[in-house]
Every structure is written in structure tokens, then in C-alpha cells.
Amino acid sequence: MSTDHAVVWLEFRTAKVFLFEDTAMLSVTGEPELIRDKRLTHDGQNGQRRDDDFFGDVLGFLEAKKKWIIIGNRSSCVGLLERICHQKTEGRVACVEFVDAVTAEEVLLRARRYCRDRRS
């Protein structure tokens, strides 16, 4: 069975990606993939932190998935969404939910609720 849906849980400079085999059953395949920002660098000219590489890593992992549910803090979600729009892949975003602090169980509960609501 293919994993064609992903839930991205964004925290500060990390992303956990859960893959779903079947949105009807909402069964998660294995442990979430953890993506960390390996390149916390500053641009020497203006002192700005560069998010491009981190969000590029997240999108590189999501590339093969059809639909994405994005959950996380507002600044991380907006940063990822800007990159998604820049790459013109916003049609693959199924849902975005801004939350500050949740557990893995709450993330999966939110994803299951979203999928269940879509089937109704």
C-alpha cells in the first residue's frame, strides 16, 4: 500500500512527518521522520537567518506525497507555506492548523479528525 498523505508537525527548527498508508483507515506507517535544521546559519551581510534550506529539506521529503496536512506554530507554518507557494505546489496542501504546543498524539488526532470530516 502506498503512503500518499503526510502530516507535517512543525516546531521551532524541526519537523516531524507522519506518513499515512490509507486515509480511510488513517493508519500511520512507523515512526515519524524527523527533519532538523542542519544549517542554522546567518547571512553575513544582513544578519538574517536563512530558512530556505530547512524548508527545502521538508519539501524534499514531502515531494512524493499527494496531499499534505501542516500543523505547527504560526511562524514555521507561514515560512513553509511561503516556500510552497514559491514552488507553486499549494494545491497539495490539504489543511493548515496553527497550534503552539501539542503532543504527537494530538497531532495525529487532528489529522484523523480532518480526514474524517472530509469523508462525511
The first five atom37 places (N, CA, C, CB, O) and aatype in JSON, in Angstrom:
{
  "aatype": [12, 15, 16, 3, 8, 0, 19, 19, 17, 10, 6, 13, 1, 16, 0, 11, 19, 13, 10, 13, 6, 3, 16, 0, 12, 10, 15, 19, 16, 7, 6, 14, 6, 10, 9, 1, 3, 11, 1, 10, 16, 8, 3, 7, 5, 2, 7, 5, 1, 1, 3, 3, 3, 13, 13, 7, 3, 19, 10, 7, 13, 10, 6, 0, 11, 11, 11, 17, 9, 9, 9, 7, 2, 1, 15, 15, 4, 19, 7, 10, 10, 6, 1, 9, 4, 8, 5, 11, 16, 6, 7, 1, 19, 0, 4, 19, 6, 13, 19, 3, 0, 19, 16, 0, 6, 6, 19, 10, 10, 1, 0, 1, 1, 18, 4, 1, 3, 1, 1, 15],
  "atom_mask": [
    [1, 1, 1, 1, 1],
    [1, 1, 1, 1, 1],
    [1, 1, 1, 1, 1],
    [1, 1, 1, 1, 1],
    [1, 1, 1, 1, 1],
    [1, 1, 1, 1, 1],
    [1, 1, 1, 1, 1],
    [1, 1, 1, 1, 1],
    [1, 1, 1, 1, 1],
    [1, 1, 1, 1, 1],
    [1, 1, 1, 1, 1],
    [1, 1, 1, 1, 1],
    [1, 1, 1, 1, 1],
    [1, 1, 1, 1, 1],
    [1, 1, 1, 1, 1],
    [1, 1, 1, 1, 1],
    [1, 1, 1, 1, 1],
    [1, 1, 1, 1, 1],
    [1, 1, 1, 1, 1],
    [1, 1, 1, 1, 1],
    [1, 1, 1, 1, 1],
    [1, 1, 1, 1, 1],
    [1, 1, 1, 1, 1],
    [1, 1, 1, 1, 1],
    [1, 1, 1, 1, 1],
    [1, 1, 1, 1, 1],
    [1, 1, 1, 1, 1],
    [1, 1, 1, 1, 1],
    [1, 1, 1, 1, 1],
    [1, 1, 1, 0, 1],
    [1, 1, 1, 1, 1],
    [1, 1, 1, 1, 1],
    [1, 1, 1, 1, 1],
    [1, 1, 1, 1, 1],
    [1, 1, 1, 1, 1],
    [1, 1, 1, 1, 1],
    [1, 1, 1, 1, 1],
    [1, 1, 1, 1, 1],
    [1, 1, 1, 1, 1],
    [1, 1, 1, 1, 1],
    [1, 1, 1, 1, 1],
    [1, 1, 1, 1, 1],
    [1, 1, 1, 1, 1],
    [1, 1, 1, 0, 1],
    [1, 1, 1, 1, 1],
    [1, 1, 1, 1, 1],
    [1, 1, 1, 0, 1],
    [1, 1, 1, 1, 1],
    [1, 1, 1, 1, 1],
    [1, 1, 1, 1, 1],
    [1, 1, 1, 1, 1],
    [1, 1, 1, 1, 1],
    [1, 1, 1, 1, 1],
    [1, 1, 1, 1, 1],
    [1, 1, 1, 1, 1],
    [1, 1, 1, 0, 1],
    [1, 1, 1, 1, 1],
    [1, 1, 1, 1, 1],
    [1, 1, 1, 1, 1],
    [1, 1, 1, 0, 1],
    [1, 1, 1, 1, 1],
    [1, 1, 1, 1, 1],
    [1, 1, 1, 1, 1],
    [1, 1, 1, 1, 1],
    [1, 1, 1, 1, 1],
    [1, 1, 1, 1, 1],
    [1, 1, 1, 1, 1],
    [1, 1, 1, 1, 1],
    [1, 1, 1, 1, 1],
    [1, 1, 1, 1, 1],
    [1, 1, 1, 1, 1],
    [1, 1, 1, 0, 1],
    [1, 1, 1, 1, 1],
    [1, 1, 1, 1, 1],
    [1, 1, 1, 1, 1],
    [1, 1, 1, 1, 1],
    [1, 1, 1, 1, 1],
    [1, 1, 1, 1, 1],
    [1, 1, 1, 0, 1],
    [1, 1, 1, 1, 1],
    [1, 1, 1, 1, 1],
    [1, 1, 1, 1, 1],
    [1, 1, 1, 1, 1],
    [1, 1, 1, 1, 1],
    [1, 1, 1, 1, 1],
    [1, 1, 1, 1, 1],
    [1, 1, 1, 1, 1],
    [1, 1, 1, 1, 1],
    [1, 1, 1, 1, 1],
    [1, 1, 1, 1, 1],
    [1, 1, 1, 0, 1],
    [1, 1, 1, 1, 1],
    [1, 1, 1, 1, 1],
    [1, 1, 1, 1, 1],
    [1, 1, 1, 1, 1],
    [1, 1, 1, 1, 1],
    [1, 1, 1, 1, 1],
    [1, 1, 1, 1, 1],
    [1, 1, 1, 1, 1],
    [1, 1, 1, 1, 1],
    [1, 1, 1, 1, 1],
    [1, 1, 1, 1, 1],
    [1, 1, 1, 1, 1],
    [1, 1, 1, 1, 1],
    [1, 1, 1, 1, 1],
    [1, 1, 1, 1, 1],
    [1, 1, 1, 1, 1],
    [1, 1, 1, 1, 1],
    [1, 1, 1, 1, 1],
    [1, 1, 1, 1, 1],
    [1, 1, 1, 1, 1],
    [1, 1, 1, 1, 1],
    [1, 1, 1, 1, 1],
    [1, 1, 1, 1, 1],
    [1, 1, 1, 1, 1],
    [1, 1, 1, 1, 1],
    [1, 1, 1, 1, 1],
    [1, 1, 1, 1, 1],
    [1, 1, 1, 1, 1],
    [1, 1, 1, 1, 1]
  ],
  "atom_positions": [
    [[0.84, -1.17, 0.0], [0.0, 0.0, 0.0], [0.89, 1.24, 0.0], [-0.95, -0.01, 1.21], [1.88, 1.28, 0.72]],
    [[0.55, 2.25, -0.79], [1.41, 3.42, -0.89], [1.06, 4.43, 0.2], [1.27, 4.07, -2.27], [-0.08, 4.51, 0.67]],
    [[2.06, 5.19, 0.59], [1.84, 6.26, 1.55], [1.74, 7.55, 0.77], [2.99, 6.33, 2.62], [2.75, 8.14, 0.39]],
    [[0.51, 8.0, 0.52], [0.34, 9.17, -0.33], [-0.1, 10.42, 0.4], [-0.64, 8.87, -1.39], [-0.31, 11.46, -0.22]],
    [[-0.23, 10.35, 1.72], [-0.59, 11.51, 2.53], [0.45, 11.68, 3.63], [-2.01, 11.36, 3.13], [0.99, 10.7, 4.15]],
    [[0.72, 12.93, 3.98], [1.68, 13.2, 5.04], [1.14, 14.29, 5.96], [3.05, 13.63, 4.45], [0.45, 15.21, 5.52]],
    [[1.45, 14.16, 7.23], [1.16, 15.19, 8.21], [2.5, 15.74, 8.68], [0.3, 14.65, 9.42], [3.35, 15.0, 9.18]],
    [[2.68, 17.03, 8.51], [3.91, 17.71, 8.93], [3.62, 18.44, 10.22], [4.44, 18.69, 7.83], [2.73, 19.29, 10.28]],
    [[4.38, 18.12, 11.26], [4.26, 18.79, 12.55], [5.5, 19.66, 12.71], [4.12, 17.75, 13.75], [6.6, 19.15, 12.93]],
    [[5.31, 20.97, 12.59], [6.42, 21.91, 12.66], [6.57, 22.46, 14.07], [6.22, 23.04, 11.66], [5.62, 22.96, 14.67]],
    [[7.78, 22.37, 14.56], [8.16, 23.02, 15.8], [9.32, 23.94, 15.44], [8.55, 21.99, 16.94], [9.68, 24.04, 14.27]],
    [[9.9, 24.6, 16.4], [10.99, 25.5, 16.1], [12.18, 24.75, 15.52], [11.42, 26.27, 17.35], [12.85, 23.99, 16.22]],
    [[12.43, 24.97, 14.25], [13.59, 24.42, 13.52], [13.6, 22.9, 13.4], [14.84, 24.87, 14.18], [14.64, 22.32, 13.08]],
    [[12.49, 22.24, 13.66], [12.36, 20.8, 13.45], [10.99, 20.51, 12.83], [12.55, 20.02, 14.78], [10.03, 21.26, 13.0]],
    [[10.94, 19.41, 12.12], [9.68, 18.95, 11.55], [9.6, 17.45, 11.76], [9.56, 19.32, 10.03], [10.58, 16.73, 11.56]],
    [[8.44, 16.98, 12.17], [8.18, 15.55, 12.25], [7.13, 15.25, 11.2], [7.72, 15.1, 13.7], [6.09, 15.91, 11.14]],
    [[7.41, 14.26, 10.37], [6.5, 13.93, 9.28], [5.94, 12.53, 9.49], [7.21, 14.04, 7.91], [6.69, 11.56, 9.56]],
    [[4.62, 12.45, 9.61], [3.91, 11.18, 9.73], [3.36, 10.83, 8.36], [2.78, 11.25, 10.81], [2.78, 11.68, 7.69]],
    [[3.52, 9.58, 7.94], [3.01, 9.12, 6.65], [1.8, 8.23, 6.87], [4.11, 8.37, 5.86], [1.78, 7.41, 7.79]],
    [[0.79, 8.4, 6.03], [-0.42, 7.6, 6.13], [-0.51, 6.66, 4.96], [-1.65, 8.49, 6.2], [-0.37, 7.07, 3.8]],
    [[-0.75, 5.38, 5.25], [-0.96, 4.4, 4.19], [-2.33, 4.56, 3.56], [-0.81, 3.0, 4.73], [-2.47, 4.44, 2.34]],
    [[-3.32, 4.84, 4.38], [-4.69, 4.85, 3.9], [-5.47, 5.87, 4.7], [-5.33, 3.44, 4.02], [-5.62, 5.73, 5.91]],
    [[-5.98, 6.9, 4.03], [-6.72, 7.92, 4.77], [-8.07, 7.41, 5.26], [-6.91, 9.14, 3.91], [-8.64, 7.99, 6.19]],
    [[-8.58, 6.36, 4.65], [-9.85, 5.81, 5.13], [-9.67, 5.16, 6.51], [-10.42, 4.78, 4.12], [-10.51, 5.31, 7.39]],
    [[-8.56, 4.43, 6.68], [-8.29, 3.78, 7.96], [-7.42, 4.64, 8.87], [-7.62, 2.44, 7.73], [-7.36, 4.42, 10.08]],
    [[-6.74, 5.62, 8.27], [-5.83, 6.5, 8.99], [-4.78, 5.74, 9.79], [-6.61, 7.39, 9.92], [-4.53, 6.02, 10.96]],
    [[-4.18, 4.79, 9.13], [-3.11, 4.05, 9.78], [-1.77, 4.69, 9.44], [-3.14, 2.56, 9.36], [-1.45, 4.94, 8.28]],
    [[-1.0, 4.95, 10.48], [0.3, 5.58, 10.33], [1.34, 4.49, 10.11], [0.65, 6.45, 11.56], [1.3, 3.44, 10.76]],
    [[2.27, 4.75, 9.2], [3.32, 3.77, 8.93], [4.57, 4.13, 9.72], [3.63, 3.7, 7.42], [5.26, 5.09, 9.39]],
    [[4.84, 3.37, 10.75], [6.08, 3.52, 11.5], [6.22, 4.82, 12.28], [0.0, 0.0, 0.0], [5.25, 5.55, 12.5]],
    [[7.44, 5.08, 12.68], [7.78, 6.28, 13.44], [7.84, 7.47, 12.49], [9.12, 6.1, 14.18], [8.1, 7.32, 11.3]],
    [[7.59, 8.68, 13.04], [7.68, 9.85, 12.18], [9.12, 10.12, 11.74], [7.12, 11.08, 12.89], [10.07, 9.82, 12.47]],
    [[9.26, 10.68, 10.58], [10.56, 11.12, 10.08], [10.87, 12.45, 10.75], [10.59, 11.24, 8.51], [10.04, 13.36, 10.74]],
    [[12.06, 12.58, 11.32], [12.46, 13.81, 11.98], [13.4, 14.57, 11.06], [13.13, 13.52, 13.36], [14.43, 14.04, 10.64]],
    [[13.05, 15.81, 10.77], [13.89, 16.66, 9.93], [14.31, 17.84, 10.79], [13.13, 17.13, 8.62], [13.47, 18.59, 11.28]],
    [[15.6, 18.0, 10.96], [16.14, 19.1, 11.77], [16.83, 20.09, 10.85], [17.14, 18.58, 12.85], [17.32, 19.74, 9.77]],
    [[16.86, 21.33, 11.29], [17.57, 22.35, 10.54], [19.06, 22.16, 10.81], [17.1, 23.79, 10.93], [19.56, 22.48, 11.88]],
    [[19.76, 21.63, 9.81], [21.19, 21.37, 9.96], [22.02, 22.61, 9.69], [21.62, 20.25, 9.02], [23.21, 22.66, 10.03]],
    [[21.41, 23.6, 9.09], [22.17, 24.76, 8.64], [21.68, 26.04, 9.29], [22.09, 24.88, 7.13], [21.28, 26.98, 8.6]],
    [[21.72, 26.08, 10.6], [21.35, 27.33, 11.27], [22.48, 28.32, 11.03], [21.09, 27.1, 12.81], [23.4, 28.46, 11.84]],
    [[22.39, 29.0, 9.92], [23.44, 29.94, 9.54], [22.87, 31.34, 9.46], [24.09, 29.54, 8.2], [21.66, 31.53, 9.38]],
    [[23.74, 32.28, 9.48], [23.34, 33.66, 9.33], [24.01, 34.22, 8.09], [23.7, 34.5, 10.59], [25.18, 33.95, 7.83]],
    [[23.26, 34.99, 7.35], [23.79, 35.67, 6.18], [24.69, 36.78, 6.7], [22.64, 36.22, 5.25], [24.23, 37.66, 7.44]],
    [[25.95, 36.76, 6.34], [26.92, 37.72, 6.86], [26.62, 39.16, 6.52], [0.0, 0.0, 0.0], [27.08, 40.06, 7.22]],
    [[25.86, 39.4, 5.47], [25.61, 40.78, 5.06], [24.53, 41.46, 5.89], [25.23, 40.81, 3.61], [24.68, 42.63, 6.25]],
    [[23.47, 40.76, 6.2], [22.4, 41.46, 6.92], [21.98, 40.77, 8.21], [21.2, 41.6, 6.03], [21.03, 41.22, 8.85]],
    [[22.65, 39.72, 8.62], [22.37, 39.06, 9.88], [21.09, 38.27, 9.92], [0.0, 0.0, 0.0], [20.67, 37.85, 11.0]],
    [[20.46, 38.04, 8.8], [19.21, 37.28, 8.76], [19.48, 35.78, 8.72], [18.36, 37.7, 7.56], [20.39, 35.32, 8.04]],
    [[18.69, 35.05, 9.46], [18.76, 33.59, 9.42], [18.13, 33.11, 8.13], [18.06, 32.95, 10.66], [17.13, 33.68, 7.69]],
    [[18.7, 32.09, 7.51], [18.18, 31.58, 6.25], [17.35, 30.33, 6.51], [19.33, 31.28, 5.27], [17.87, 29.32, 6.98]],
    [[16.05, 30.42, 6.19], [15.13, 29.3, 6.37], [15.03, 28.43, 5.13], [13.77, 29.81, 6.75], [14.5, 27.32, 5.2]],
    [[15.51, 28.92, 4.0], [15.32, 28.22, 2.72], [15.77, 26.77, 2.78], [16.08, 28.93, 1.63], [15.07, 25.88, 2.27]],
    [[16.9, 26.52, 3.38], [17.44, 25.16, 3.38], [16.59, 24.22, 4.22], [18.86, 25.16, 3.9], [16.35, 23.08, 3.8]],
    [[16.13, 24.66, 5.37], [15.3, 23.82, 6.23], [13.98, 23.5, 5.54], [15.04, 24.51, 7.58], [13.59, 22.33, 5.47]],
    [[13.29, 24.51, 5.05], [12.01, 24.27, 4.38], [12.21, 23.48, 3.09], [11.32, 25.6, 4.08], [11.33, 22.71, 2.71]],
    [[13.33, 23.66, 2.43], [13.65, 22.85, 1.26], [13.81, 21.38, 1.61], [0.0, 0.0, 0.0], [13.37, 20.5, 0.87]],
    [[14.43, 21.12, 2.75], [14.58, 19.73, 3.22], [13.21, 19.11, 3.51], [15.46, 19.67, 4.49], [12.97, 17.96, 3.16]],
    [[12.33, 19.88, 4.14], [10.98, 19.38, 4.45], [10.24, 19.08, 3.15], [10.19, 20.41, 5.3], [9.66, 18.0, 3.0]],
    [[10.26, 20.02, 2.21], [9.56, 19.81, 0.94], [10.18, 18.69, 0.12], [9.55, 21.09, 0.13], [9.47, 17.99, -0.6]],
    [[11.47, 18.52, 0.23], [12.12, 17.41, -0.47], [11.6, 16.07, 0.02], [0.0, 0.0, 0.0], [11.43, 15.14, -0.77]],
    [[11.35, 15.98, 1.31], [10.81, 14.74, 1.87], [9.35, 14.54, 1.46], [10.93, 14.75, 3.39], [8.93, 13.41, 1.21]],
    [[8.59, 15.64, 1.38], [7.16, 15.56, 1.06], [6.89, 15.38, -0.43], [6.47, 16.81, 1.54], [5.79, 15.0, -0.83]],
    [[7.87, 15.65, -1.23], [7.72, 15.69, -2.68], [6.91, 14.55, -3.29], [9.06, 15.7, -3.31], [6.1, 14.77, -4.19]],
    [[7.11, 13.35, -2.81], [6.46, 12.17, -3.39], [5.04, 11.96, -2.86], [7.29, 10.94, -3.12], [4.34, 11.06, -3.33]],
    [[4.61, 12.74, -1.91], [3.28, 12.56, -1.31], [2.26, 13.44, -2.03], [3.3, 12.89, 0.2], [2.59, 14.55, -2.45]],
    [[1.04, 12.95, -2.16], [0.0, 13.68, -2.89], [-0.56, 14.86, -2.11], [-1.13, 12.75, -3.26], [-0.69, 15.96, -2.65]],
    [[-0.88, 14.64, -0.84], [-1.51, 15.67, -0.03], [-0.78, 15.84, 1.29], [-2.98, 15.32, 0.23], [-0.24, 14.89, 1.86]],
    [[-0.76, 17.09, 1.77], [-0.04, 17.42, 2.99], [-0.96, 18.12, 3.97], [1.18, 18.29, 2.69], [-1.71, 19.02, 3.59]],
    [[-0.9, 17.7, 5.23], [-1.56, 18.4, 6.33], [-0.43, 19.01, 7.15], [-2.49, 17.43, 7.2], [0.49, 18.31, 7.56]],
    [[-0.51, 20.31, 7.38], [0.56, 21.03, 8.07], [0.03, 21.55, 9.4], [1.11, 22.2, 7.19], [-0.99, 22.25, 9.44]],
    [[0.71, 21.2, 10.48], [0.31, 21.6, 11.83], [1.55, 22.15, 12.53], [-0.32, 20.4, 12.63], [2.62, 21.56, 12.46]],
    [[1.4, 23.28, 13.2], [2.54, 23.8, 13.94], [2.39, 25.25, 14.33], [0.0, 0.0, 0.0], [1.32, 25.84, 14.17]],
    [[3.47, 25.82, 14.84], [3.41, 27.22, 15.25], [3.29, 28.11, 14.01], [4.67, 27.6, 16.09], [3.72, 27.74, 12.91]],
    [[2.72, 29.26, 14.21], [2.38, 30.16, 13.1], [3.6, 30.52, 12.25], [1.75, 31.42, 13.64], [3.52, 30.44, 11.02]],
    [[4.7, 30.91, 12.85], [5.85, 31.37, 12.07], [6.44, 30.24, 11.21], [6.92, 31.94, 12.99], [6.82, 30.48, 10.07]],
    [[6.51, 29.04, 11.75], [7.05, 27.92, 10.97], [6.11, 27.55, 9.83], [7.3, 26.7, 11.88], [6.55, 27.3, 8.71]],
    [[4.81, 27.52, 10.12], [3.83, 27.18, 9.08], [3.85, 28.21, 7.96], [2.41, 27.07, 9.67], [3.82, 27.85, 6.78]],
    [[3.88, 29.49, 8.33], [3.91, 30.54, 7.32], [5.19, 30.45, 6.48], [3.79, 31.93, 7.97], [5.14, 30.62, 5.27]],
    [[6.31, 30.18, 7.12], [7.56, 30.02, 6.38], [7.49, 28.89, 5.38], [0.0, 0.0, 0.0], [7.92, 29.04, 4.23]],
    [[6.94, 27.75, 5.8], [6.81, 26.61, 4.89], [5.81, 26.93, 3.79], [6.37, 25.35, 5.66], [6.05, 26.58, 2.63]],
    [[4.71, 27.59, 4.12], [3.72, 27.93, 3.11], [4.28, 28.91, 2.08], [2.49, 28.53, 3.78], [3.95, 28.81, 0.89]],
    [[5.11, 29.85, 2.5], [5.75, 30.76, 1.55], [6.59, 29.98, 0.55], [6.62, 31.79, 2.27], [6.56, 30.25, -0.65]],
    [[7.34, 29.01, 1.05], [8.18, 28.19, 0.18], [7.31, 27.34, -0.76], [9.11, 27.27, 1.01], [7.63, 27.19, -1.94]],
    [[6.21, 26.8, -0.24], [5.28, 26.0, -1.05], [4.7, 26.85, -2.17], [4.15, 25.42, -0.18], [4.64, 26.41, -3.32]],
    [[4.28, 28.07, -1.84], [3.72, 28.96, -2.87], [4.77, 29.35, -3.9], [3.13, 30.23, -2.22], [4.47, 29.45, -5.09]],
    [[5.99, 29.57, -3.45], [7.09, 29.9, -4.36], [7.3, 28.77, -5.37], [8.39, 30.18, -3.57], [7.61, 29.02, -6.54]],
    [[7.14, 27.53, -4.91], [7.32, 26.37, -5.79], [6.04, 25.99, -6.53], [7.82, 25.17, -4.98], [6.01, 25.05, -7.32]],
    [[4.96, 26.76, -6.26], [3.66, 26.54, -6.92], [3.1, 25.13, -6.67], [3.8, 26.77, -8.41], [2.57, 24.5, -7.58]],
    [[3.23, 24.66, -5.43], [2.69, 23.36, -5.05], [1.6, 23.49, -3.99], [3.8, 22.45, -4.54], [1.31, 22.54, -3.27]],
    [[0.99, 24.69, -3.9], [-0.02, 24.92, -2.86], [-1.26, 24.05, -3.03], [-0.42, 26.37, -2.85], [-2.01, 23.86, -2.07]],
    [[-1.49, 23.52, -4.22], [-2.63, 22.64, -4.43], [-2.53, 21.32, -3.69], [0.0, 0.0, 0.0], [-3.52, 20.6, -3.56]],
    [[-1.35, 21.0, -3.21], [-1.15, 19.75, -2.48], [-1.38, 19.9, -0.98], [0.24, 19.23, -2.73], [-1.38, 18.91, -0.25]],
    [[-1.57, 21.13, -0.51], [-1.81, 21.38, 0.91], [-3.29, 21.13, 1.18], [-1.39, 22.84, 1.32], [-4.15, 21.83, 0.65]],
    [[-3.58, 20.14, 2.0], [-4.96, 19.79, 2.33], [-5.49, 20.63, 3.48], [-5.06, 18.31, 2.67], [-6.68, 20.95, 3.53]],
    [[-4.61, 20.98, 4.41], [-5.06, 21.66, 5.62], [-3.85, 22.27, 6.32], [-5.81, 20.67, 6.57], [-2.75, 21.71, 6.29]],
    [[-4.06, 23.42, 6.94], [-3.03, 24.05, 7.78], [-3.71, 24.42, 9.09], [-2.38, 25.31, 7.08], [-4.78, 25.03, 9.1]],
    [[-3.07, 24.06, 10.19], [-3.62, 24.41, 11.5], [-2.5, 24.97, 12.36], [-4.27, 23.17, 12.19], [-1.48, 24.32, 12.58]],
    [[-2.71, 26.2, 12.85], [-1.73, 26.85, 13.71], [-1.99, 26.46, 15.15], [-1.77, 28.39, 13.53], [-3.06, 26.74, 15.69]],
    [[-1.02, 25.83, 15.78], [-1.07, 25.49, 17.2], [0.31, 25.7, 17.79], [-1.57, 24.02, 17.43], [1.32, 25.51, 17.1]],
    [[0.36, 26.09, 19.04], [1.66, 26.37, 19.64], [2.32, 25.15, 20.26], [1.51, 27.42, 20.69], [3.51, 24.91, 20.01]],
    [[1.62, 24.38, 21.02], [2.24, 23.24, 21.68], [1.26, 22.07, 21.68], [2.67, 23.6, 23.13], [0.16, 22.17, 22.22]],
    [[1.67, 20.99, 21.09], [0.86, 19.78, 21.06], [1.77, 18.57, 21.22], [0.03, 19.69, 19.73], [2.99, 18.68, 21.11]],
    [[1.16, 17.44, 21.47], [1.9, 16.19, 21.54], [1.71, 15.44, 20.21], [1.44, 15.32, 22.75], [0.86, 15.82, 19.4]],
    [[2.48, 14.41, 20.01], [2.34, 13.6, 18.8], [0.94, 13.02, 18.69], [3.38, 12.47, 18.78], [0.37, 12.96, 17.6]],
    [[0.38, 12.61, 19.82], [-0.97, 12.05, 19.82], [-2.0, 13.08, 19.38], [-1.33, 11.52, 21.21], [-2.93, 12.77, 18.64]],
    [[-1.82, 14.33, 19.84], [-2.75, 15.4, 19.45], [-2.62, 15.73, 17.96], [-2.5, 16.65, 20.28], [-3.62, 16.01, 17.3]],
    [[-1.41, 15.69, 17.44], [-1.2, 15.93, 16.01], [-1.96, 14.88, 15.2], [0.3, 15.89, 15.66], [-2.68, 15.22, 14.26]],
    [[-1.81, 13.63, 15.57], [-2.49, 12.56, 14.84], [-4.0, 12.64, 15.01], [-1.98, 11.2, 15.31], [-4.75, 12.36, 14.07]],
    [[-4.46, 13.02, 16.2], [-5.9, 13.21, 16.42], [-6.46, 14.29, 15.5], [-6.17, 13.57, 17.89], [-7.53, 14.13, 14.92]],
    [[-5.74, 15.39, 15.37], [-6.17, 16.48, 14.49], [-6.21, 16.02, 13.03], [-5.24, 17.68, 14.64], [-7.14, 16.36, 12.3]],
    [[-5.21, 15.27, 12.62], [-5.17, 14.76, 11.24], [-6.32, 13.79, 11.0], [-3.82, 14.07, 10.95], [-6.97, 13.84, 9.95]],
    [[-6.58, 12.92, 11.95], [-7.68, 11.96, 11.8], [-9.03, 12.7, 11.74], [-7.68, 10.95, 12.98], [-9.89, 12.34, 10.94]],
    [[-9.19, 13.71, 12.58], [-10.43, 14.48, 12.58], [-10.62, 15.18, 11.23], [-10.42, 15.52, 13.72], [-11.73, 15.21, 10.69]],
    [[-9.54, 15.74, 10.68], [-9.63, 16.41, 9.38], [-10.05, 15.4, 8.3], [-8.26, 17.07, 9.0], [-10.95, 15.68, 7.51]],
    [[-9.41, 14.25, 8.26], [-9.73, 13.24, 7.25], [-11.14, 12.7, 7.42], [-8.73, 12.09, 7.3], [-11.84, 12.47, 6.44]],
    [[-11.57, 12.5, 8.65], [-12.92, 12.01, 8.91], [-13.96, 13.04, 8.44], [-13.1, 11.7, 10.42], [-14.97, 12.68, 7.86]],
    [[-13.7, 14.32, 8.71], [-14.6, 15.39, 8.28], [-14.69, 15.47, 6.76], [-14.14, 16.72, 8.84], [-15.75, 15.79, 6.22]],
    [[-13.61, 15.2, 6.07], [-13.58, 15.25, 4.61], [-14.39, 14.11, 3.99], [-12.14, 15.2, 4.1], [-14.95, 14.25, 2.91]],
    [[-14.44, 12.97, 4.69], [-15.19, 11.82, 4.17], [-16.69, 12.0, 4.37], [-14.71, 10.53, 4.85], [-17.49, 11.4, 3.64]],
    [[-17.09, 12.8, 5.35], [-18.53, 12.95, 5.68], [-19.26, 13.76, 4.63], [-18.7, 13.61, 7.05], [-20.46, 13.98, 4.75]]
  ]
}
